[in-house]
Amino acid sequence: MTLMDEYIALLVQFGLRMNLHGTTAIAIAETLAFLSIVVVGIIVYFIAKLIIKKVIYPIIRRTSSQYDDLLIKNKVLTRLCLLIPIIIVKAYARQTLPDYQGTADMMLTLASILEVLIIARTLVSTVNFGKDIYNSHEMAKDKPITGLTQVVNIIIYCVCTLIIFSLLLHKEISALLIGLGTISALLLLIFQNTILGFVGSIQLSVNDMLRIGDWIVVGDADGTVTEINLTTVKVQNWDNTITTIPTYTLVANQFTNWRGMSESGGRRIMRSINIDIDSIKFCTPEMLERFKKIELISEYIALKQKEIDKYNNQNHCDTSLAINGRQQTNIGIFRIYLLEYLKQNKNINQNLSMFVRQLQPTENGLPVQIYVFSNKTDLTEYEEVQSDLFDHVISSVKMFDLRIFQKPTSYKVDTSAKTNNTQI
């Protein structure tokens, strides 16, 4: 007699002492024995999980290798612990419920299904663990295996689904495959859109291409994603209209997701002002003295002028003509001023790209482009930062003896003069 038999016999004797009928006492004893096994399995699971988290995980974190840390990240060990109560229940189900074969069979089937699910999840975690190890090497940049691991995970879930159906229907997997092959063409024809949507939703989810709350632009849709289901994605546009998009369309066609911008903490400002080329000139000493009063660039002008004077003296340049040697220009100083102004602006993200540059001159003048990122990503705040920035930029142009080009202009070139001086 096994320990379990002795335990059931003890429960039966206790029931008889309580003046229960023999059959009733046996039934209650077997039920209590089965529940006891379930409780023991759950207790053992929590004990094993506690040991893993309090003993094994600290040891893993203290090791120099980074590979074992990926076991914690992918939860491989904790998912394996889930098998403990399942194994215990399967081992004692028939022994504790010998008089209830239907119930025992149902319990064993349920335990087997849970076992398959746990094994599938553990295998997926193991595949992801292997992928993370591979991605930690340099070769992963040239030969990524993310797509391959996703296919493997899908295969694992498909096999898991077939095994579960096999357990529920009490049929061999081969028989299920034959049946599926027979009706697959009909299913594809009837549920074509559903299948495409299902595949699309899996790809969107697995590749993390779309989330609820993302701001996307696709076709006429421009707004926030409010719902993602099997066949459609709902987008609430900025005018509060709702656009419904087939899920597979987002996989098959191009769309823009602004999530990266929101998560980066910076929203790009890329705007130009056109400078009238006739207002660009070399700086005179009087202009330099005036520009030195501008606090943001006073030190730069002084240091730059020392560098230029040293160069001109060493190369014996005749500076009676400004074109000889090196000279500072009002447009060059203006660019430096804009850059220094951006560096001290608290609304500009200082950790992202920042520069001021000249673009190709056109018939509308010389474009000076500001390329920075606002640290305000909300549309209203972003537009206010951008407007405040260019309020200042446009107002400061005249301080450098420059003019913004516009049509029609009040500035006219005196064609009768022998020089190219511009008059008002």
C-alpha positions in Angstrom: 0.0 0.0 0.0 1.3 3.4 -1.0 1.4 6.5 1.1 -1.5 7.9 -0.9 -3.6 4.8 -0.3 -2.9 5.0 3.4 -3.9 8.7 3.4 -7.2 7.9 1.6 -7.9 5.0 4.0 -7.3 7.3 6.9 -9.8 9.8 5.5 -12.4 7.1 4.9 -12.0 5.9 8.5 -12.5 9.5 9.7 -15.7 9.7 7.6 -17.0 6.5 9.0 -16.4 7.7 12.5 -18.5 10.8 11.6 -21.4 8.3 10.9 -21.2 8.8 7.2 -22.4 6.1 4.8 -19.6 4.0 3.4 -20.0 5.1 -0.2 -20.3 8.8 0.9 -17.2 8.5 3.1 -15.2 7.1 0.3 -16.3 9.8 -2.2 -15.5 12.6 0.3 -12.2 11.0 1.1 -11.2 10.7 -2.5 -12.2 14.3 -3.2 -10.3 15.6 -0.2 -7.3 13.6 -1.3 -7.4 15.1 -4.7 -7.8 18.6 -3.4 -4.9 17.9 -1.0 -2.7 17.0 -4.0 -3.7 20.2 -5.7 -2.9 22.3 -2.7 0.5 20.5 -2.2 1.3 21.1 -5.8 0.5 24.8 -5.5 2.5 25.1 -2.2 5.5 23.4 -3.8 5.2 25.8 -6.8 5.4 28.8 -4.6 8.3 27.4 -2.6 10.2 26.7 -5.8 9.4 30.2 -7.1 10.5 31.8 -3.8 13.8 29.8 -3.9 14.4 31.0 -7.5 13.7 34.6 -6.8 15.5 34.8 -3.4 18.4 32.5 -3.9 19.1 31.7 -7.6 18.3 35.2 -9.1 20.7 37.0 -6.6 23.5 34.5 -7.5 22.8 35.1 -11.3 22.9 38.9 -10.8 26.3 38.7 -9.0 28.0 36.8 -11.8 30.1 38.6 -14.3 28.4 37.0 -17.3 25.5 38.9 -18.8 24.1 35.8 -20.5 22.5 34.4 -17.3 20.8 37.7 -16.7 18.8 37.1 -19.8 17.3 34.1 -18.1 15.7 36.5 -15.6 14.6 38.8 -18.3 12.8 36.1 -20.3 11.4 34.3 -17.2 12.6 30.9 -18.3 13.0 29.5 -14.7 9.8 30.9 -13.3 7.7 29.4 -16.1 9.3 26.0 -15.6 8.1 26.2 -12.0 4.5 26.1 -13.3 5.0 22.5 -14.3 5.4 21.4 -10.7 1.7 21.4 -9.7 0.7 20.0 -13.1 3.1 17.0 -12.7 2.0 16.3 -9.2 -1.7 16.4 -10.1 -1.2 14.1 -13.1 0.8 11.7 -11.0 -2.0 11.2 -8.4 -5.2 12.0 -10.2 -6.2 8.4 -11.0 -5.0 7.2 -7.6 -7.1 9.8 -5.7 -10.2 9.4 -7.9 -10.4 5.7 -8.7 -14.2 5.6 -8.5 -14.7 8.6 -10.7 -13.0 7.7 -14.0 -14.9 10.4 -16.0 -13.8 13.0 -13.5 -10.2 11.7 -13.4 -10.1 11.7 -17.2 -11.3 15.3 -17.3 -8.8 16.4 -14.7 -6.0 14.6 -16.6 -7.0 16.2 -19.8 -7.2 19.7 -18.3 -3.8 19.1 -16.6 -2.3 18.0 -19.9 -3.7 21.1 -21.7 -2.1 23.3 -19.0 1.1 21.4 -19.3 1.2 21.9 -23.1 0.5 25.7 -22.7 3.3 26.0 -20.0 5.8 24.1 -22.1 4.9 26.3 -25.2 5.4 29.4 -23.2 8.7 28.1 -21.8 9.9 27.2 -25.3 9.0 30.7 -26.5 11.0 32.2 -23.6 13.9 29.9 -24.4 13.9 31.0 -28.0 13.8 34.7 -27.0 16.6 33.9 -24.6 18.7 32.6 -27.4 17.8 35.6 -29.6 18.9 38.0 -26.9 22.2 36.2 -26.5 22.7 36.4 -30.3 21.8 40.1 -30.4 24.4 40.8 -27.7 27.1 40.0 -30.4 28.2 42.4 -33.1 27.2 40.0 -35.9 23.5 40.6 -35.0 23.7 44.1 -36.6 24.5 42.6 -40.0 22.6 39.4 -39.7 19.5 39.8 -37.5 17.5 36.8 -36.6 14.4 38.5 -35.1 12.3 37.4 -38.0 13.5 33.8 -37.7 12.7 33.6 -34.0 9.2 35.1 -34.6 8.5 32.3 -37.1 9.8 29.7 -34.7 7.5 31.1 -32.0 4.5 31.0 -34.3 5.3 27.4 -35.1 5.5 26.6 -31.4 2.0 28.1 -30.8 0.6 26.3 -33.9 1.9 23.0 -32.7 0.6 23.8 -29.2 -2.9 24.5 -30.6 -2.9 21.2 -32.5 -1.9 19.2 -29.4 -4.7 20.9 -27.4 -7.3 20.1 -30.0 -5.9 16.5 -30.1 -6.3 16.2 -26.3 -9.9 17.7 -26.4 -11.1 15.5 -29.3 -9.1 12.4 -28.3 -7.7 12.1 -31.8 -4.3 11.7 -33.3 -2.6 14.9 -34.5 -2.2 13.3 -38.0 -6.0 12.9 -38.3 -6.4 16.6 -37.4 -3.9 17.6 -40.0 -5.7 15.6 -42.7 -9.0 17.2 -41.8 -7.5 20.7 -41.8 -5.9 20.1 -45.2 -9.3 19.2 -46.7 -11.1 22.3 -45.6 -8.2 24.8 -45.8 -9.1 26.0 -49.3 -12.7 26.7 -48.3 -11.6 28.5 -45.1 -9.2 30.7 -47.0 -11.9 31.7 -49.4 -14.5 32.4 -46.8 -12.3 34.0 -44.2 -9.8 35.7 -46.4 -10.1 39.2 -44.9 -10.2 37.8 -41.4 -7.1 35.7 -42.0 -5.3 38.7 -43.5 -6.3 40.8 -40.6 -5.2 38.1 -38.1 -1.8 37.9 -39.8 -1.6 41.7 -39.9 -2.5 42.0 -36.2 0.1 39.4 -35.3 2.8 41.3 -37.2 1.8 44.6 -35.7 2.0 43.1 -32.3 5.1 41.0 -32.6 7.1 43.8 -34.3 5.7 46.4 -31.9 4.6 48.5 -34.9 1.5 49.9 -33.3 0.1 50.5 -29.9 -3.1 52.1 -28.5 -2.4 55.8 -28.1 0.1 56.1 -30.9 -0.1 59.0 -33.2 0.0 57.7 -36.8 -0.4 59.2 -40.3 -1.7 56.9 -43.1 -3.6 58.2 -46.1 -6.2 60.6 -44.9 -6.0 59.4 -41.3 -3.9 61.6 -39.0 -4.5 61.1 -35.3 -4.4 58.8 -32.3 -5.0 55.0 -32.4 -8.0 54.2 -30.2 -8.6 50.6 -31.0 -6.8 47.6 -32.5 -8.7 44.5 -33.3 -8.5 41.5 -35.5 -9.6 43.2 -38.8 -9.5 47.0 -38.2 -7.6 49.8 -36.5 -9.6 52.9 -35.4 -7.9 56.3 -35.6 -9.4 59.4 -34.0 -8.2 62.3 -36.2 -7.4 65.7 -34.8 -10.7 67.0 -35.9 -12.4 64.3 -33.8 -13.5 62.3 -36.8 -12.9 58.5 -36.7 -11.1 56.7 -39.5 -11.3 52.9 -39.7 -8.3 51.2 -41.4 -8.0 47.5 -42.3 -5.3 46.0 -40.1 -3.5 44.3 -43.0 -3.2 47.7 -44.8 -0.8 48.9 -42.1 1.5 45.9 -42.8 1.2 45.9 -46.6 1.5 49.7 -47.0 3.6 52.5 -45.6 2.5 54.5 -42.6 4.2 57.0 -40.2 4.2 56.3 -36.4 5.2 59.3 -34.3 5.8 57.3 -31.2 9.6 57.5 -31.6 9.3 61.2 -31.5 7.3 61.2 -28.3 9.6 58.7 -26.6 12.8 60.6 -27.6 11.7 63.7 -25.7 12.3 65.9 -28.7 10.2 67.2 -31.6 12.0 68.5 -34.7 12.0 72.2 -35.7 13.4 72.6 -39.2 12.5 76.0 -40.6 14.4 78.6 -42.7 14.4 82.4 -43.1 15.5 83.9 -46.4 18.1 86.6 -46.1 18.3 89.3 -48.7 21.7 88.7 -50.4 22.3 92.4 -51.0 22.4 92.9 -47.2 25.3 90.5 -46.6 28.7 92.2 -46.2 32.0 92.2 -44.5 32.0 93.6 -41.0 33.6 97.0 -40.4 35.4 97.8 -37.1 32.4 99.9 -36.1 30.0 97.0 -36.8 32.2 94.6 -34.7 32.2 97.0 -31.8 28.5 97.2 -32.0 28.1 93.5 -32.2 30.3 93.0 -29.2 27.6 94.5 -27.0 25.5 91.4 -27.7 26.2 89.3 -24.7 25.8 85.9 -26.3 28.5 86.5 -28.9 30.8 89.2 -27.4 33.5 86.6 -26.4 33.3 84.8 -29.7 33.8 88.0 -31.7 36.8 89.0 -29.7 38.5 85.6 -29.9 37.6 85.3 -33.6 39.0 88.8 -34.4 42.3 87.9 -32.6 42.6 84.8 -34.7 41.9 86.7 -38.0 44.3 89.5 -37.1 47.0 87.0 -36.4 46.5 85.2 -39.7 46.4 88.5 -41.7 49.6 89.7 -40.0 51.5 86.5 -40.6 50.5 86.4 -44.2 51.0 90.2 -44.7 47.5 90.8 -46.1 46.6 94.2 -47.3 43.4 94.7 -45.2 42.8 98.2 -46.8 40.5 96.1 -49.0 38.1 93.9 -47.1 38.4 91.2 -49.7 42.0 90.6 -48.8 42.9 88.1 -46.1 40.2 86.9 -43.7 37.3 89.0 -42.4 34.2 88.5 -40.4 30.8 88.8 -42.1 27.5 89.9 -40.6 25.8 86.7 -41.9 28.5 84.5 -40.2 28.2 86.3 -36.9 24.4 86.1 -37.2 24.6 82.3 -37.5 26.8 82.0 -34.4 24.4 84.2 -32.5 21.5 81.9 -33.5 23.4 78.8 -32.4 24.3 80.4 -29.0 20.7 81.5 -28.5 19.5 77.9 -29.1 22.1 76.6 -26.6 20.7 78.7 -23.8 17.0 78.2 -24.7 15.4 76.0 -22.0 12.8 74.8 -24.4 15.3 73.2 -26.8 16.5 69.6 -26.2 20.3 70.0 -25.9 21.0 66.2 -26.2 19.7 66.0 -29.8 21.0 67.4 -33.1 21.3 71.2 -33.2 22.8 73.4 -35.9 22.3 76.5 -38.0 23.3 76.3 -41.7 23.0 78.0 -45.0 21.1 76.3 -47.8 21.5 76.8 -51.6 20.9 80.5 -52.5 17.8 81.0 -54.6 16.0 83.9 -56.4 14.4 84.5 -53.0 17.7 85.1 -51.2 19.9 83.0 -49.0 18.0 80.5 -46.8 19.4 80.2 -43.2 18.0 77.0 -41.7 17.5 76.3 -38.0 17.6 72.6 -37.2 16.8 71.7 -33.6 14.5 69.6 -31.4 12.0 71.1 -29.0 11.7 69.3 -25.7 7.9 69.9 -25.9 6.3 67.1 -27.9 2.7 68.1 -27.3 1.4 69.8 -30.4 0.2 73.0 -28.7 3.3 73.4 -26.6 5.5 72.6 -29.6 3.9 75.2 -31.8 4.2 77.8 -29.1 8.0 77.0 -28.7 8.5 77.2 -32.4 6.6 80.5 -32.7 8.5 82.1 -29.8 11.8 81.0 -31.3 11.1 82.6 -34.7 9.6 85.7 -33.2 13.0 86.3 -31.8 14.9 85.2 -34.8 13.0 87.5 -37.2 13.2 90.4 -34.9 17.0 90.0 -34.4 17.9 90.0 -38.1 18.1 93.8 -38.4 20.5 93.9 -35.4 23.1 92.4 -37.7 22.5 94.9 -40.6 20.7 92.1 -42.5 17.3 92.1 -44.2 14.8 89.3 -44.7 13.8 88.9 -48.3 10.1 89.3 -49.2 8.0 90.1 -52.1 7.2 92.8 -53.0 10.1 94.6 -51.4 10.6 98.2 -50.5 14.3 97.9 -51.2 15.3 98.9 -54.7 18.7 98.6 -56.4 20.0 101.8 -57.9 21.0 100.6 -61.4 22.4 104.0 -62.3 25.1 103.8 -59.7 28.5 102.3 -60.5 28.5 100.4 -57.2 26.2 97.7 -56.1 25.1 99.6 -52.9 21.5 99.1 -52.0 19.4 102.2 -51.2 16.0 102.5 -49.5 
